[in-house]
Amino acid sequence: MADANDHAPRCDESSPLLKDGKGADANENPVCSKIQPSDYSAPVMGTPSPASQGIGYVWAADGLPVGEPVGRAQWNSSIFACLGHNDEFCSSDLEVCLLGTVAPCMLYGSNVERLESSPGTFVNHCLAYCGFYLFGSSFLGWNLAPFFSYATRTAIRRRFNLEGSCEALHRSCECCGSILEDEVQLERCESGCDLLTHVCCHACALCQEGREVRRRLAHPGLSAQPILLMVPPVEQTMGREG
């Protein structure tokens, strides 16, 4: 009578963690891939460990962390830096400063246009900004544009993995530690800080976002299809052999 263990899958030979190189691919034995031996208790797939929350760990299918933790990037300039860095972007920073002071609707439309990489979004968002500004100034006495323009700041922060206000406050004075432990609560707090930044320092926030997108993204008009130049072939002459 054959032993029942003879029909059981040999999981010790299909484990990719063996050092002798005899392990086969885990996809060839789906039963054994679920009971691979390990020297530690792997976390559940999709739920990072408490030590890696908010720092960019990626978990593989077998529960092993892949890659190094990714930290938040810093903004290229502070919110109160009128001209940003003194580099090749100085003329662009001067334009951003003038637009944020005189025509914030144009600066907002330019920021969204670069962020969405679509040439047709400038007019739409510029007109929407003007509508909110005129309606709020005429009937309420104050600008309503910051209540919808702050979403652009949140989109910039998420796209380039930039440090938010709560994380900056925790880095400087080591407070708000309980908020950083929960990603959902942290993102809600950061979105509220983005809104508060636009309400209190609307022009400065638009200028900071304008400097950031100009240093990181090219204008959509410059990303057109390359032009192919057709060079005519050189006229060939037949020579006579001597």
DOLUM-896177 format. One record per residue (C-alpha): residue number from 1; residue in one letter; x, y, z. Coordinates in pm, 1 decimal. Example, Ala and Ser with C-alpha at 12.3 -4.5 7.8 and 13.67 -1.06 7.14 Angstrom:
2
+-----+--------+----------+----------+----------+
! num ! residu !       px !       py !       pz !
+-----+--------+----------+----------+----------+
!   1 !      A !   1230.0 !   -450.0 !    780.0 !
!   2 !      S !   1367.0 !   -106.0 !    714.0 !
+-----+--------+----------+----------+----------+
% end
This chain:
242
+-----+--------+----------+----------+----------+
! num ! residu !       px !       py !       pz !
+-----+--------+----------+----------+----------+
!   1 !      M !      0.0 !      0.0 !      0.0 !
!   2 !      A !    152.5 !    328.1 !   -108.4 !
!   3 !      D !    208.5 !    594.1 !    146.2 !
!   4 !      A !     -3.0 !    907.7 !    119.6 !
!   5 !      N !    309.3 !   1118.4 !    139.4 !
!   6 !      D !    425.4 !    978.7 !   -194.9 !
!   7 !      H !    146.5 !   1166.4 !   -373.4 !
!   8 !      A !    202.2 !   1488.4 !   -182.1 !
!   9 !      P !    388.4 !   1763.7 !   -365.7 !
!  10 !      R !    758.4 !   1798.6 !   -281.3 !
!  11 !      C !    750.2 !   2152.5 !   -151.8 !
!  12 !      D !   1105.6 !   2140.6 !    -25.0 !
!  13 !      E !   1237.3 !   2109.2 !   -381.4 !
!  14 !      S !   1020.5 !   2382.8 !   -534.4 !
!  15 !      S !   1099.2 !   2655.5 !   -286.3 !
!  16 !      P !   1285.9 !   2949.3 !   -442.6 !
!  17 !      L !   1452.6 !   3012.7 !   -106.5 !
!  18 !      L !   1677.6 !   2702.9 !   -134.4 !
!  19 !      K !   2044.1 !   2785.5 !   -177.7 !
!  20 !      D !   2141.5 !   2475.9 !   -378.4 !
!  21 !      G !   1966.4 !   2597.6 !   -693.9 !
!  22 !      K !   1730.4 !   2295.6 !   -717.2 !
!  23 !      G !   1418.9 !   2504.9 !   -671.9 !
!  24 !      A !   1183.3 !   2526.4 !   -964.7 !
!  25 !      D !    963.2 !   2815.1 !  -1058.4 !
!  26 !      A !    683.9 !   2884.4 !   -810.6 !
!  27 !      N !    431.2 !   2903.0 !  -1092.8 !
!  28 !      E !    484.9 !   2533.4 !  -1174.6 !
!  29 !      N !    349.9 !   2421.4 !   -836.7 !
!  30 !      P !     73.5 !   2652.1 !   -712.9 !
!  31 !      V !     10.2 !   2436.8 !   -405.9 !
!  32 !      C !    364.2 !   2461.5 !   -278.5 !
!  33 !      S !    384.9 !   2835.1 !   -342.0 !
!  34 !      K !    141.4 !   2894.1 !    -59.5 !
!  35 !      I !    344.8 !   2710.4 !    203.5 !
!  36 !      Q !    698.1 !   2821.5 !    133.9 !
!  37 !      P !    921.5 !   2801.7 !    441.5 !
!  38 !      S !   1050.3 !   3125.9 !    585.4 !
!  39 !      D !   1245.5 !   3238.9 !    887.1 !
!  40 !      Y !   1010.6 !   3527.9 !    962.5 !
!  41 !      S !    641.1 !   3601.4 !    965.7 !
!  42 !      A !    569.9 !   3772.8 !    635.1 !
!  43 !      P !    304.7 !   4045.9 !    635.0 !
!  44 !      V !    -23.4 !   4001.9 !    457.1 !
!  45 !      M !    -10.4 !   4101.2 !     94.4 !
!  46 !      G !   -125.6 !   4457.8 !     39.0 !
!  47 !      T !    -75.9 !   4567.6 !    401.6 !
!  48 !      P !    272.1 !   4708.1 !    466.7 !
!  49 !      S !    438.8 !   4670.1 !    801.2 !
!  50 !      P !    408.2 !   4952.4 !   1055.5 !
!  51 !      A !    774.0 !   5041.7 !   1014.3 !
!  52 !      S !    734.1 !   5102.0 !    640.5 !
!  53 !      Q !    409.4 !   5298.0 !    626.9 !
!  54 !      G !    443.2 !   5613.2 !    426.9 !
!  55 !      I !    800.1 !   5548.7 !    305.9 !
!  56 !      G !    736.5 !   5375.0 !    -23.9 !
!  57 !      Y !    786.7 !   4999.6 !     27.8 !
!  58 !      V !    651.8 !   4768.7 !   -245.7 !
!  59 !      W !    551.8 !   4416.2 !   -144.1 !
!  60 !      A !    596.5 !   4115.4 !   -370.1 !
!  61 !      A !    356.0 !   3823.2 !   -399.4 !
!  62 !      D !    545.4 !   3618.2 !   -139.6 !
!  63 !      G !    547.9 !   3898.9 !    115.5 !
!  64 !      L !    906.8 !   4009.1 !     63.6 !
!  65 !      P !    978.1 !   4385.1 !     49.2 !
!  66 !      V !   1113.5 !   4497.2 !   -288.3 !
!  67 !      G !   1337.4 !   4799.3 !   -324.8 !
!  68 !      E !   1454.8 !   5059.7 !    -79.8 !
!  69 !      P !   1220.5 !   5297.5 !    106.2 !
!  70 !      V !   1144.7 !   5608.7 !    -95.8 !
!  71 !      G !   1136.8 !   5934.6 !     95.8 !
!  72 !      R !    950.2 !   6251.0 !     13.4 !
!  73 !      A !   1112.0 !   6499.7 !   -221.1 !
!  74 !      Q !   1150.3 !   6865.8 !   -131.7 !
!  75 !      W !    995.5 !   7155.2 !   -320.7 !
!  76 !      N !   1240.2 !   7335.2 !   -546.4 !
!  77 !      S !   1162.6 !   7664.8 !   -373.7 !
!  78 !      S !    983.2 !   7777.7 !    -62.5 !
!  79 !      I !    644.0 !   7939.3 !    -71.5 !
!  80 !      F !    785.6 !   8284.4 !      9.9 !
!  81 !      A !   1074.8 !   8267.2 !   -239.6 !
!  82 !      C !    970.6 !   8516.7 !   -504.7 !
!  83 !      L !   1237.0 !   8421.9 !   -758.2 !
!  84 !      G !   1327.9 !   8073.5 !   -638.8 !
!  85 !      H !   1685.3 !   7967.5 !   -712.3 !
!  86 !      N !   1932.7 !   8196.8 !   -883.0 !
!  87 !      D !   1994.1 !   7971.3 !  -1181.9 !
!  88 !      E !   1897.2 !   7941.4 !  -1546.4 !
!  89 !      F !   1528.6 !   7962.7 !  -1451.0 !
!  90 !      C !   1561.0 !   8318.5 !  -1315.7 !
!  91 !      S !   1383.2 !   8478.4 !  -1612.3 !
!  92 !      S !   1105.4 !   8220.0 !  -1588.0 !
!  93 !      D !   1072.7 !   8284.3 !  -1213.3 !
!  94 !      L !   1038.4 !   8655.4 !  -1280.5 !
!  95 !      E !    755.6 !   8583.7 !  -1523.2 !
!  96 !      V !    587.1 !   8359.0 !  -1266.4 !
!  97 !      C !    615.4 !   8629.3 !  -1000.8 !
!  98 !      L !    461.7 !   8893.2 !  -1227.3 !
!  99 !      L !    179.1 !   8666.1 !  -1339.1 !
! 100 !      G !     98.0 !   8562.8 !   -982.8 !
! 101 !      T !     76.7 !   8927.5 !   -879.5 !
! 102 !      V !    -99.8 !   9083.0 !  -1178.1 !
! 103 !      A !   -282.8 !   8795.3 !  -1353.2 !
! 104 !      P !   -317.5 !   8489.9 !  -1126.1 !
! 105 !      C !   -577.4 !   8340.6 !  -1360.3 !
! 106 !      M !   -315.8 !   8308.6 !  -1635.9 !
! 107 !      L !    -61.7 !   8153.9 !  -1399.2 !
! 108 !      Y !   -317.5 !   7903.0 !  -1274.0 !
! 109 !      G !   -414.2 !   7807.3 !  -1628.7 !
! 110 !      S !    -47.0 !   7767.2 !  -1722.7 !
! 111 !      N !     17.7 !   7542.0 !  -1423.0 !
! 112 !      V !   -272.9 !   7312.9 !  -1507.8 !
! 113 !      E !   -172.3 !   7307.5 !  -1873.6 !
! 114 !      R !    176.8 !   7183.7 !  -1789.7 !
! 115 !      L !     48.8 !   6938.9 !  -1530.7 !
! 116 !      E !   -207.1 !   6778.1 !  -1762.6 !
! 117 !      S !     17.5 !   6807.0 !  -2071.9 !
! 118 !      S !   -276.1 !   6916.5 !  -2282.8 !
! 119 !      P !   -266.1 !   7239.1 !  -2489.1 !
! 120 !      G !   -643.2 !   7298.1 !  -2464.9 !
! 121 !      T !   -671.8 !   7319.2 !  -2087.1 !
! 122 !      F !   -527.0 !   7669.0 !  -2046.1 !
! 123 !      V !   -832.3 !   7860.0 !  -2167.2 !
! 124 !      N !  -1081.8 !   7640.8 !  -1981.5 !
! 125 !      H !   -914.4 !   7671.4 !  -1641.8 !
! 126 !      C !   -829.6 !   8037.8 !  -1691.5 !
! 127 !      L !  -1195.0 !   8120.1 !  -1764.3 !
! 128 !      A !  -1310.2 !   7907.4 !  -1470.7 !
! 129 !      Y !  -1074.5 !   8095.9 !  -1240.3 !
! 130 !      C !  -1205.3 !   8430.0 !  -1367.9 !
! 131 !      G !  -1563.2 !   8314.6 !  -1312.3 !
! 132 !      F !  -1501.7 !   8215.6 !   -951.1 !
! 133 !      Y !  -1309.2 !   8535.9 !   -888.8 !
! 134 !      L !  -1574.8 !   8766.8 !  -1036.2 !
! 135 !      F !  -1862.9 !   8586.4 !   -866.1 !
! 136 !      G !  -1698.0 !   8588.9 !   -525.5 !
! 137 !      S !  -1577.7 !   8947.6 !   -551.7 !
! 138 !      S !  -1914.7 !   9076.6 !   -674.6 !
! 139 !      F !  -2154.7 !   8897.2 !   -437.7 !
! 140 !      L !  -1944.8 !   8790.8 !   -138.5 !
! 141 !      G !  -1663.5 !   9043.7 !   -136.2 !
! 142 !      W !  -1376.3 !   8792.1 !   -148.1 !
! 143 !      N !  -1213.0 !   8556.0 !   -395.5 !
! 144 !      L !  -1357.6 !   8204.8 !   -427.2 !
! 145 !      A !  -1088.0 !   8076.4 !   -663.1 !
! 146 !      P !   -866.4 !   7925.5 !   -387.1 !
! 147 !      F !  -1144.2 !   7680.6 !   -297.5 !
! 148 !      F !  -1101.2 !   7496.5 !   -628.1 !
! 149 !      S !   -743.0 !   7586.3 !   -727.4 !
! 150 !      Y !   -594.9 !   7406.9 !   -425.9 !
! 151 !      A !   -662.4 !   7074.8 !   -602.7 !
! 152 !      T !   -377.2 !   7157.5 !   -841.6 !
! 153 !      R !   -137.8 !   7183.2 !   -548.8 !
! 154 !      T !   -252.0 !   6843.9 !   -423.0 !
! 155 !      A !   -205.4 !   6693.3 !   -770.9 !
! 156 !      I !    148.2 !   6835.7 !   -795.9 !
! 157 !      R !    239.2 !   6704.1 !   -452.1 !
! 158 !      R !    110.4 !   6355.2 !   -532.3 !
! 159 !      R !    263.2 !   6333.6 !   -878.2 !
! 160 !      F !    616.5 !   6429.3 !   -773.6 !
! 161 !      N !    597.4 !   6275.1 !   -422.6 !
! 162 !      L !    661.2 !   6611.4 !   -257.0 !
! 163 !      E !    665.6 !   6675.5 !    112.8 !
! 164 !      G !    341.7 !   6810.4 !    254.4 !
! 165 !      S !    284.8 !   7064.4 !    529.1 !
! 166 !      C !    221.4 !   6803.4 !    799.9 !
! 167 !      E !    538.3 !   6614.3 !    715.2 !
! 168 !      A !    738.3 !   6937.9 !    705.8 !
! 169 !      L !    599.8 !   7035.4 !   1045.4 !
! 170 !      H !    688.0 !   6694.6 !   1186.1 !
! 171 !      R !   1039.4 !   6719.9 !   1043.1 !
! 172 !      S !   1098.1 !   7061.5 !   1197.8 !
! 173 !      C !    941.5 !   7022.2 !   1543.7 !
! 174 !      E !    864.2 !   6646.1 !   1560.4 !
! 175 !      C !    492.2 !   6688.1 !   1612.6 !
! 176 !      C !    194.2 !   6530.4 !   1432.2 !
! 177 !      G !    352.3 !   6189.4 !   1477.5 !
! 178 !      S !     19.1 !   6012.1 !   1520.5 !
! 179 !      I !   -107.2 !   6149.9 !   1188.7 !
! 180 !      L !    192.0 !   6015.5 !    995.7 !
! 181 !      E !    115.8 !   5659.7 !   1102.0 !
! 182 !      D !   -210.7 !   5645.8 !    903.3 !
! 183 !      E !   -183.7 !   5710.4 !    529.1 !
! 184 !      V !   -552.3 !   5796.8 !    486.8 !
! 185 !      Q !   -553.6 !   6040.4 !    776.4 !
! 186 !      L !   -225.8 !   6190.9 !    657.6 !
! 187 !      E !   -358.8 !   6253.5 !    307.7 !
! 188 !      R !   -672.5 !   6419.5 !    444.8 !
! 189 !      C !   -460.8 !   6643.7 !    662.9 !
! 190 !      E !   -232.7 !   6732.5 !    371.8 !
! 191 !      S !   -529.9 !   6818.0 !    148.8 !
! 192 !      G !   -666.4 !   7044.6 !    420.8 !
! 193 !      C !   -327.2 !   7211.7 !    449.4 !
! 194 !      D !   -323.3 !   7265.8 !     72.4 !
! 195 !      L !   -661.0 !   7439.2 !     94.7 !
! 196 !      L !   -546.2 !   7650.5 !    388.6 !
! 197 !      T !   -230.5 !   7748.0 !    201.1 !
! 198 !      H !   -430.4 !   7870.5 !    -99.0 !
! 199 !      V !   -678.7 !   8058.8 !    116.8 !
! 200 !      C !   -414.9 !   8236.2 !    326.9 !
! 201 !      C !   -132.0 !   8275.9 !     72.2 !
! 202 !      H !   -301.5 !   8228.4 !   -262.2 !
! 203 !      A !    -61.8 !   8425.5 !   -482.4 !
! 204 !      C !    248.3 !   8279.8 !   -316.1 !
! 205 !      A !    109.9 !   7925.7 !   -350.5 !
! 206 !      L !     41.5 !   7975.7 !   -722.5 !
! 207 !      C !    394.8 !   8109.4 !   -774.6 !
! 208 !      Q !    552.1 !   7817.0 !   -589.5 !
! 209 !      E !    350.1 !   7569.6 !   -796.3 !
! 210 !      G !    442.2 !   7757.0 !  -1114.8 !
! 211 !      R !    814.3 !   7737.1 !  -1036.6 !
! 212 !      E !    780.3 !   7367.8 !   -953.6 !
! 213 !      V !    604.2 !   7260.3 !  -1273.6 !
! 214 !      R !    833.8 !   7470.6 !  -1492.8 !
! 215 !      R !   1139.8 !   7299.1 !  -1351.2 !
! 216 !      R !    991.5 !   6950.5 !  -1379.7 !
! 217 !      L !    764.8 !   6955.5 !  -1687.4 !
! 218 !      A !    810.2 !   7091.6 !  -2035.0 !
! 219 !      H !    544.7 !   7299.9 !  -2203.6 !
! 220 !      P !    292.6 !   7086.9 !  -2396.6 !
! 221 !      G !    359.9 !   7289.2 !  -2708.8 !
! 222 !      L !    722.0 !   7172.0 !  -2708.4 !
! 223 !      S !    627.9 !   6804.0 !  -2701.2 !
! 224 !      A !    502.4 !   6790.1 !  -3059.1 !
! 225 !      Q !    588.1 !   6521.8 !  -3307.9 !
! 226 !      P !    940.9 !   6549.7 !  -3452.0 !
! 227 !      I !    975.5 !   6681.0 !  -3803.4 !
! 228 !      L !   1131.2 !   6441.9 !  -4051.1 !
! 229 !      L !   1352.3 !   6604.4 !  -4310.4 !
! 230 !      M !   1375.0 !   6418.9 !  -4638.8 !
! 231 !      V !   1718.1 !   6465.3 !  -4790.7 !
! 232 !      P !   1727.6 !   6399.2 !  -5164.9 !
! 233 !      P !   1981.5 !   6140.6 !  -5277.1 !
! 234 !      V !   2310.6 !   6258.2 !  -5415.7 !
! 235 !      E !   2331.5 !   6244.5 !  -5792.5 !
! 236 !      Q !   2541.9 !   5950.8 !  -5895.6 !
! 237 !      T !   2759.1 !   5944.7 !  -6207.2 !
! 238 !      M !   2888.0 !   5640.6 !  -6385.6 !
! 239 !      G !   3260.0 !   5640.6 !  -6450.7 !
! 240 !      R !   3439.4 !   5450.7 !  -6716.5 !
! 241 !      E !   3701.7 !   5200.4 !  -6622.5 !
! 242 !      G !   4044.9 !   5269.0 !  -6774.4 !
+-----+--------+----------+----------+----------+
% end
